[in-house]
């Protein structure tokens, strides 16, 4: 392929793109004018719509006016399809009844019928009935004027006219179905986005607020039992609040961003929750009074943002539930970095599968609460698997396996 070929295609494409952007009224006006001009080309005089086969009358100014009336109204065929069809059909009927010679402009009747089927919104059946009645009147008039054609000829022409309207109606139906599919797809995408935002907010707010409540309760206890250590508890509350604000700023930044900008912004990337920040989660839980043992196996590799965030949220949700439902029980966090997957296992000790919560907290079901349900959906989005449930020896375990797709370069 020569280097000039792409340039040639671009030069040809530019006028087409410009034409596509023009208003429909302008494009239909050009079409109507072109059809009107072609109606006076002698070599095209045998191409057109004709019914009645009456003796031919010589051309006259009236005939020219009727030809223009069959073509120029097509400029409004999409804006006012019913009015366009009424004018064109009336001019066609008069032209045939007066016996003028067939012209290429008579094809405007077919185009007007198609446009009525494709673009008429209201009174579609009524319009079809009026046109059919008008055609019946035309057939009677032509027969009275001495037309040699019979019922079969009139019926065949009527079926031809009906076929053009049917084509237009089919196009309208398919266009409406496509619009319905796009609308439903947009609603599904919007619902999925709302669910994703709700999941993100749940993960961020629930974890940090839970930690802050536990830390504030501990600080309140220390104010009376060990005032010299109360400052550490209040400092933990402050640090947790700052982490929550950091993650909320990241979330708001992602929601405001479009396309690649969400991950391309270095400042925003520094705020993103990743596997490298698991230590902060563990430290936060420890400062809330939760005994946490954290270990990693394998070499940590660069991965996509979705994978890193999903893995981070698994650990975050598991620690949140541990602090809510098994406060003071030992929690073990194990992260295995493999070549093809990341395996996360968070185990919380406890005397029962569902430890008794504080009065203000909801009782957790064996299948997990709203957070775990959202977490399963998040993990499935990256082709991973999540399991959560009670342990036979007591306590609770959360286990996730996430494919470790490499981060794009």
Buried (B, 14 or more C-beta within 10 A) or exposed (E): EEEEEEEEEEEEEEEEEEEEEEEEEEBBBEBBBEBBEBBBEEEBEEEBBBBBBBEEEEEEEEBBEBBBBBBBBBBBBBBBBBBBBBBBBBBBBBBBBBBBBBBBBBBBBBBBBBBBBBBBEEEBEEBBEBBEEBBEEBBEBBBEBEBEBEEEBBEEBBEEBBEBBBBBBEBBEEEEEEEEEEEEEEEEEEEEEEEBEEBBEBBBBBBBBBBBBBBBBBBEBBBEEEEEEBEBBBEBBEBBBEBBEBBBEBBEBBEEBEEEEBBEBEEBBEBBBBBEBBEEBBBBBBBBBBEBEBEBEEEEEEBBBBBBBBBBBBBBBBBBBBBBBBBEBBBBBBBBBBEEBBBBBBBBBBEEBBBEBEEEEEEBEEEBBEBBBBBBBBBEEBEBEBBBEBBEEBBBBBBBBBBBBEEEE
